[in-house]
């Protein structure tokens, strides 16, 4: 097959068909002359990606083709492909104006083009990370986009892209490691401390937070190693690949104490007091960030909400029990059987009991009990008292309604819907 470059007339004919010029009134003559001056492989590349982009929008495709030669002078074709796909995705999600902004801001895209080519993108990773996260023990967490990786105890926020390593597979594993470490903060009590108050007693609260976070990372690593040993080995490999600093020798006693199964966040605070003035706190590539004020405020609001919803749900259970009693009197107090506190890695199985007999309760009640246990380490008796009629602010009892637009955010399907990322034959991409 001949690899002779196509002439301008042939290219113009192809572009006319692709861009539907008789309907769009796009003029392809000047563009055809530019493409005719390229080597054949570059001509084929531009024409193929113009055809793919035209399946989304012809004006978008025309503007891409006009800037493709400039892009190919700066970066490899795979980066230009990613640029075009990103523009098409923006068109799907936000319309033509957003897509054209991507095409016009070529310099901005190329500045991070190599990262995007090898990085793991939030929009692609979240569909795998969310089901994985919700298969882990503990509170039912959500994932949402954010500036950095952190959690308030209910939502795990992740950046748009992770691109610290030189290939997409390793960057995805780093994404996954971040998610697991942030989950561990909620599962093992890292956020159950009023850090704003505690750290405010130190001369440099930011330094104190860094030390506390590093100590908690040591403790959480031990739990992850026990529950997810394969993933923990991968986390260690990522840490080594990114040259994370070793722990200072002065931390050896703290490491020995915090890696014991019964270690808790309070012990990290005790070691913080001893290590605050020492060597800088070592950071791990997967540990994310912390926002003490936001996390504590979210915890306080969650406790009030969980208590109201649990007691209201128990009111319904109590009324159902009363229907089967001769005196029609609902029980006034329930009990809960909790996991063994000496085995912090044991599954969080909680039973609601009445007269020492377990009761069948809805899944939402178990989720509320789990959330309260994670925040308080216990289920206080007052939480197990059925609510009286009209006792709580109705807003505390309202369940969040679903926003159809959230299907694009990757969290909507946790309620039963699932976004199927379908293969587009014309685009030749998902």
Order of alpha helices (4+ residues) and beta strands (2+ residues): alpha-alpha-alpha-alpha-alpha-alpha-alpha-alpha-alpha-beta-alpha-beta-beta-beta-beta-alpha-alpha-alpha-alpha-alpha-alpha-alpha-beta-beta-beta-alpha-alpha
